[in-house]
Amino acid sequence: MIPLAMIEAGEKVRMMKLGGPEATRRHLADLGFIPGALIQVVSQRDGDVIIKLGDTRLALTKPMAARILVE
């Protein structure tokens, strides 16, 4: 597993695990980051990412993307 912040634009990955404080994990889960969810990285710049999760596009800062572990 590697952090989402390290994934290049255009790649598709599967969300495996969330890290960080309970409140952060709950917030990410509310946004749809659940184990097995398919994520496509639309763009990536210095670790900040724009992703497509289902029919939704989200922008994540590098610290937030580093808490999302994918494979």
Order of alpha helices (4+ residues) and beta strands (2+ residues): beta-beta-alpha-beta-beta-beta-alpha-beta
